[in-house]
């Protein structure tokens, strides 16, 4: 692969993918909303060129990007992937439309591969809908991801574009600023705050940010059309094992409250995924263990305060 386009390039994962592609010698066209959103995460260099466009204008990206020789488009841009906007129906419906717009623009740009950043939450909402439980309002995000996946794949097929779906498990590491479990828990532990959790019996998985970026780069180049690739460590475990590892890497003597919060979600067995698909089709295997990744993340958190 010689050239790629990355939307949402200033996000946690998008930034890492841009840097990984550039390291591999791929010319990257990084799409972000505004110059003031660079935040020092992604910067122009010999391998990365920044262009500016809001999601609302993605249907016209071909007017912003003059290149017609990109080989893959990685679509990470999504409003409301965290926080209260997860439960905003208008925002999430707009994301579905913008994803479809991006597939059409992919064709306009002469790009023949579309990589969609999906989420393990799609499987969780499908499991919930198979029960008589009432879904929480924030699952609108998950539902929108499902709709965007189905519609984007259909449109890509009609335009003769390869469609590759990447299901993200849980990505962590330096640079993450979200309220997700690893970032939030480590910050609290380092600050001496008490952490309470569920019993942690449900299966979980985490992948370090650089390994996730390498996985995306690998499937962008070698992934098969209409195939789903699981972006994870290939070693899912009960959540409590990950929590205890985080505790031990900060301080084994810290008291934490396993089992103090009831778990009301849906448990996945991870048999829902082909966790070895990336390895089988591209040869890439995650290189950073959870312990090493947590140590790296702790060092970063201590540095940034």
C-alpha positions as CSV (number, residue, x, y, z in Angstrom):
1,X,0.0,0.0,0.0
2,X,1.4,3.4,-1.1
3,X,-1.3,5.9,-0.1
4,X,-4.2,5.9,2.3
5,X,-6.9,8.3,3.6
6,X,-7.8,8.3,7.3
7,X,-10.9,10.1,8.6
8,X,-11.1,11.1,12.3
9,X,-7.3,11.3,12.1
10,X,-6.9,13.3,15.3
11,X,-8.7,10.8,17.5
12,X,-7.0,8.3,19.8
13,X,-7.0,5.4,17.3
14,X,-7.0,7.5,14.1
15,X,-3.8,9.3,15.2
16,X,-2.1,6.0,15.9
17,X,-3.1,4.5,12.6
18,X,-1.8,7.6,10.7
19,X,1.6,7.3,12.5
20,X,1.8,3.5,11.9
21,X,1.0,3.9,8.2
22,X,3.5,6.7,7.8
23,X,6.2,4.6,9.6
24,X,5.5,1.8,7.1
25,X,6.2,4.3,4.2
26,X,2.6,4.8,3.3
27,X,1.6,8.4,2.3
28,X,-1.3,9.4,4.5
29,X,-4.0,11.9,3.9
30,X,-5.3,12.7,7.4
31,X,-8.8,14.2,7.5
32,X,-9.7,16.3,10.6
33,X,-12.4,18.9,11.2
34,X,-10.5,22.1,11.9
35,X,-6.9,23.4,12.4
36,X,-7.6,24.0,16.1
37,X,-8.4,20.3,16.6
38,X,-4.9,19.1,15.8
39,X,-4.0,19.4,19.5
40,X,-0.4,18.2,18.7
41,X,-1.7,14.6,18.2
42,X,-1.3,14.4,14.5
43,X,1.2,16.7,12.6
44,X,2.2,17.0,9.0
45,X,5.5,15.4,8.1
46,X,7.0,13.7,5.2
47,X,4.4,11.0,5.3
48,X,1.3,12.7,6.6
49,X,-0.7,15.5,4.9
50,X,-3.6,17.1,6.7
51,X,-6.8,18.2,5.1
52,X,-9.8,19.8,6.8
53,X,-13.4,18.8,6.5
54,X,-16.3,18.4,8.8
55,X,-18.4,15.2,8.7
56,X,-21.3,17.1,7.3
57,X,-19.1,17.7,4.1
58,X,-17.7,14.2,3.7
59,X,-19.9,13.7,0.6
60,X,-17.7,16.5,-1.0
61,X,-14.4,15.2,0.2
62,X,-13.3,14.6,-3.4
63,X,-13.3,18.4,-3.8
64,X,-11.0,18.8,-0.9
65,X,-8.7,15.9,-1.8
66,X,-7.3,16.1,-5.3
67,X,-5.5,12.7,-5.1
68,X,-7.1,9.8,-7.0
69,X,-4.6,7.1,-6.2
70,X,-5.3,6.2,-2.5
71,X,-5.6,2.5,-2.1
72,X,-7.6,2.4,1.2
73,X,-9.8,4.7,3.2
74,X,-10.0,4.1,7.0
75,X,-13.2,5.6,8.4
76,X,-12.9,6.4,12.1
77,X,-14.8,9.8,12.2
78,X,-17.9,9.5,14.4
79,X,-19.6,12.1,16.5
80,X,-20.7,10.9,20.0
81,X,-18.6,7.7,20.4
82,X,-18.5,8.5,24.1
83,X,-20.4,10.6,26.6
84,X,-24.0,11.7,26.5
85,X,-24.1,12.0,22.7
86,X,-24.2,8.2,22.6
87,X,-27.8,8.5,23.5
88,X,-28.7,11.3,21.0
89,X,-30.7,9.8,18.3
90,X,-30.3,12.7,15.9
91,X,-26.5,12.7,16.3
92,X,-26.3,8.9,15.8
93,X,-28.6,8.9,12.8
94,X,-26.4,11.6,11.2
95,X,-23.4,9.3,11.7
96,X,-25.0,6.6,9.7
97,X,-25.6,9.1,6.9
98,X,-22.1,10.4,7.0
99,X,-20.7,6.9,6.9
100,X,-22.7,6.2,3.7
101,X,-21.6,9.5,2.3
102,X,-17.9,8.5,2.9
103,X,-18.4,5.2,1.0
104,X,-19.7,7.1,-2.0
105,X,-16.9,9.6,-1.7
106,X,-14.4,6.7,-1.6
107,X,-15.6,5.8,-5.0
108,X,-15.4,9.4,-6.2
109,X,-11.7,9.3,-5.1
110,X,-11.0,6.2,-7.1
111,X,-10.2,4.4,-3.8
112,X,-11.1,0.7,-3.9
113,X,-10.9,-0.3,-0.2
114,X,-13.1,1.0,2.6
115,X,-12.2,0.0,6.2
116,X,-15.0,0.7,8.7
117,X,-14.1,1.0,12.4
118,X,-16.8,-1.0,14.0
119,X,-17.3,-1.9,17.7
120,X,-17.8,-4.9,19.9
121,X,-20.8,-3.0,21.2
122,X,-22.7,-3.9,18.0
123,X,-22.7,-7.5,19.3
124,X,-23.8,-6.4,22.8
125,X,-26.8,-4.6,21.4
126,X,-27.8,-7.5,19.2
127,X,-27.6,-9.8,22.2
128,X,-29.7,-7.3,24.3
129,X,-32.3,-7.1,21.6
130,X,-32.7,-10.9,21.6
131,X,-34.0,-10.6,25.2
132,X,-36.9,-8.9,26.8
133,X,-34.7,-6.3,28.5
134,X,-35.2,-2.6,27.8
135,X,-32.0,-1.1,26.1
136,X,-30.4,1.9,27.8
137,X,-30.6,5.1,25.8
138,X,-26.8,5.1,25.2
139,X,-27.1,1.9,23.2
140,X,-28.3,4.2,20.3
141,X,-24.6,4.5,19.5
142,X,-24.3,0.7,19.2
143,X,-27.5,0.6,17.1
144,X,-26.2,3.3,14.8
145,X,-23.0,1.4,14.3
146,X,-25.0,-1.7,13.2
147,X,-27.0,0.3,10.8
148,X,-23.9,2.1,9.4
149,X,-22.2,-1.3,8.9
150,X,-25.1,-2.9,7.0
151,X,-25.7,0.2,4.8
152,X,-22.1,1.0,4.1
153,X,-21.3,-2.6,3.1
154,X,-24.3,-2.6,0.8
155,X,-23.4,0.7,-0.9
156,X,-19.7,-0.4,-1.2
157,X,-20.8,-3.5,-3.0
158,X,-22.9,-1.6,-5.4
159,X,-19.9,0.7,-6.2
160,X,-17.5,-2.3,-6.5
161,X,-15.5,-1.2,-3.5
162,X,-13.9,-3.7,-1.1
163,X,-15.6,-3.4,2.3
164,X,-13.6,-4.5,5.4
165,X,-15.1,-4.3,8.8
166,X,-12.9,-4.0,11.9
167,X,-14.5,-4.8,15.2
168,X,-12.7,-3.0,18.0
169,X,-12.6,-4.7,21.4
170,X,-11.1,-2.3,23.9
171,X,-8.1,-0.2,22.9
172,X,-5.9,1.5,25.6
173,X,-2.6,3.2,26.0
174,X,-0.8,6.5,26.1
175,X,-2.8,9.3,24.6
176,X,-6.2,8.0,25.6
177,X,-8.4,10.7,27.2
178,X,-11.8,9.0,27.3
179,X,-13.8,7.7,30.3
180,X,-13.2,4.1,29.3
181,X,-12.2,1.5,31.9
182,X,-8.4,1.4,31.7
183,X,-7.9,5.1,31.5
184,X,-10.3,5.9,34.3
185,X,-9.3,3.2,36.6
186,X,-5.5,3.8,36.3
187,X,-6.0,7.5,36.9
188,X,-8.0,6.8,40.1
189,X,-5.5,4.2,41.4
190,X,-2.6,6.6,40.8
191,X,-4.4,9.3,42.6
192,X,-5.2,7.1,45.6
193,X,-8.9,7.0,44.8
194,X,-10.9,3.9,45.7
195,X,-12.1,1.9,42.7
196,X,-15.3,-0.2,42.8
197,X,-16.1,-2.7,40.0
198,X,-18.5,-5.5,39.2
199,X,-17.4,-9.0,40.1
200,X,-15.6,-9.1,36.7
201,X,-16.7,-12.5,35.7
202,X,-17.7,-11.4,32.2
203,X,-15.2,-12.1,29.4
204,X,-13.2,-9.1,28.2
205,X,-10.3,-8.2,26.0
206,X,-7.9,-5.3,25.5
207,X,-5.3,-4.4,22.9
208,X,-2.5,-1.9,23.2
209,X,-2.8,1.2,20.9
210,X,0.3,0.4,18.8
211,X,-0.8,-3.2,18.2
212,X,-4.3,-1.9,17.3
213,X,-2.8,0.5,14.8
214,X,-0.7,-2.3,13.2
215,X,-3.8,-4.5,13.0
216,X,-5.6,-1.8,11.1
217,X,-2.7,-1.2,8.8
218,X,-2.5,-5.0,8.1
219,X,-6.2,-5.4,7.2
220,X,-6.1,-2.2,5.2
221,X,-3.5,-3.8,3.0
222,X,-4.4,-7.5,3.1
223,X,-7.9,-7.8,4.4
224,X,-10.5,-9.7,2.4
225,X,-13.6,-8.1,0.9
226,X,-16.8,-8.3,3.1
227,X,-14.9,-9.9,5.9
228,X,-15.0,-8.9,9.6
229,X,-11.7,-8.6,11.5
230,X,-11.6,-8.6,15.3
231,X,-9.1,-6.1,16.7
232,X,-8.0,-7.6,20.0
233,X,-5.2,-9.3,21.8
234,X,-6.3,-12.8,20.8
235,X,-6.4,-13.6,24.6
236,X,-9.8,-12.7,26.1
237,X,-10.1,-13.4,29.8
238,X,-12.5,-12.6,32.7
239,X,-12.5,-8.9,33.3
240,X,-11.3,-9.3,36.9
241,X,-8.0,-10.7,35.7
242,X,-7.3,-7.5,33.8
243,X,-8.5,-5.3,36.8
244,X,-6.2,-7.2,39.2
245,X,-3.2,-6.8,36.8
246,X,-3.9,-3.0,36.6
247,X,-4.0,-2.9,40.4
248,X,-0.8,-4.9,40.8
249,X,1.1,-2.8,38.3
250,X,0.2,0.4,40.2
251,X,0.5,-1.1,43.7
252,X,-0.5,-4.6,44.8
253,X,-1.5,-3.3,48.2
254,X,-4.2,-1.0,46.9
255,X,-7.7,-2.0,48.1
256,X,-10.3,-2.3,45.3
257,X,-13.9,-3.2,45.4
258,X,-14.5,-6.2,43.1
259,X,-18.1,-7.2,43.2
260,X,-19.4,-3.9,44.7
261,X,-21.2,-2.8,41.5
262,X,-23.9,-5.0,40.1
263,X,-23.4,-6.1,36.5
264,X,-26.6,-5.6,34.4
265,X,-25.1,-5.8,30.9
266,X,-24.9,-8.6,28.4
267,X,-22.0,-11.0,28.5
268,X,-20.3,-12.1,25.3
269,X,-18.5,-15.5,25.1
270,X,-16.1,-14.2,22.5
271,X,-17.0,-17.2,20.4
272,X,-18.9,-14.6,18.4
273,X,-15.6,-13.5,16.9
274,X,-12.9,-15.1,14.8
275,X,-10.1,-13.7,17.0
276,X,-7.4,-15.1,14.8
277,X,-8.7,-13.7,11.5
278,X,-6.1,-10.9,11.4
279,X,-3.3,-13.4,12.0
280,X,-4.6,-15.9,9.4
281,X,-5.1,-13.3,6.6
282,X,-2.2,-10.9,7.3
283,X,0.3,-12.6,9.5
284,X,0.2,-9.9,12.2
285,X,0.1,-11.0,15.9
286,X,-0.1,-8.5,18.8
287,X,3.3,-7.9,20.3
288,X,2.6,-6.0,23.5
289,X,1.4,-7.9,26.6
290,X,-1.2,-6.4,28.9
291,X,1.3,-6.0,31.6
292,X,3.8,-4.2,29.4
293,X,1.0,-2.0,27.9
294,X,-0.3,-1.1,31.4
295,X,3.3,-0.2,32.5
296,X,3.6,2.0,29.5
297,X,0.3,3.7,30.2
298,X,1.1,4.2,33.9
299,X,4.4,5.9,32.9
300,X,2.6,8.2,30.5
301,X,-0.1,9.1,33.1
302,X,2.5,9.9,35.6
303,X,4.3,12.1,33.1
304,X,1.2,14.1,32.0
305,X,-0.2,14.2,35.6
